[in-house]
Amino acid sequence: MLLNGCEEQPYSPSIHISGVENPWEPPYSPKAVYWKNGESSQLSNSDNHSAALSLYVTENDIYIGGYEYNNLGKRVAKYWKNGSEVMLTNGQNNAVVNSIFIVGDNVYTAGYEEYSFIYSTAKYWKNGIEHTLGDLSNHSKASAIFVSGDDVYVAGFESSSMYNIMKYWKNGVGINLTTGSSPAQVHAISVSDKGDVYVVGSEKAGATYIAKVWKNGNEMILSNPAYDSDAKGIFVQGEDIYIVGEENSVAKCWKNGSSISLPGQGARAFSVFVHNGDIYITGEVMGIATYWVNGAQRTIKNTNNSYTTGTGIWVQ
């Protein structure tokens, strides 16, 4: 096709993926890594263990949340902006950023800080200022954050007398998703343009974990209850809800509740992004970072003799 006398070039989006490289050989220290169109960059210059667990890409900047061990053996919660680190904790306690979200010039991160071997507190940070969530007398962690307008939504859990209670906090006020009568976990949260709140994860029933999505606190089962399954990532676009995870050791994508299986033996899917009608998913296949485009598998080139995992994906 000619445009102004010149041949129009096909549009090729940029694919951003956060993740972890774990070397096959000593010292076996995992490293936070970022791939752009398959080319990798390590985020840490030290030999210490680090991990990139979430990313958010704006027009000009790339934000990646995670953690890095310090020389005292403590995990420091941090994010990297265009490769430059921003520490959120002082390294006295173990802490982790599990999720990151950007609104304008505001940087929101969510995770937790540990105060003992068995006790941690769910937190989110806005521009580095921490906000503690939940009852300080209970063990809690935050796994995901989403900001809609002036409202901050954080998904996670808080301990109870039996099992952990899955929940989300809206502006610091907790809404329970489970009763604590059975083991459960939540991994991601999203809010639609209409204000509907979606949280994904899984809950155990009998001998199996069942992948679920909670819409405004009401659960919907995604998977076959006969098989272990989990929902790890979500993307909401208009009326369409895309969820990824795995069922019976097969990576899955559910669109509005209907599932497709992703190719790759032993595959796991962690994050999903929809761009120009195409569905992008990242995870791993047999320890190798992978992404799928509309179900077609694409392996990320491994140049460092490492086990690799894609944890977050963004396309622009």
Secondary structure, DSSP 8 states (H G I E B T S, - for coil): -EETTEE-------EEEEEEEEESSTT---EEEEEETTEEEES--SSS-EEEEEEEE-SS-EEEEEEEE-TTS-EEEEEEETTEEEE-S-SSS-EEEEEEEEETTEEEEEEEEESSSS-EEEEEEETTEEEE-S-TTS-EEEEEEEEETTEEEEEEEE--SSS-EEEEEETTEEEESS-SSS-EEEEEEEE-TT--EEEEEEEEETTEEEEEEEETTEEEE-S-TTS-EEEEEEEEETTEEEEEEEETTEEEEEETTEEEE-SSTTEEEEEEEEETTEEEEEEEETTEEEEEETTEEEE----SSEEEEEEEEEE-
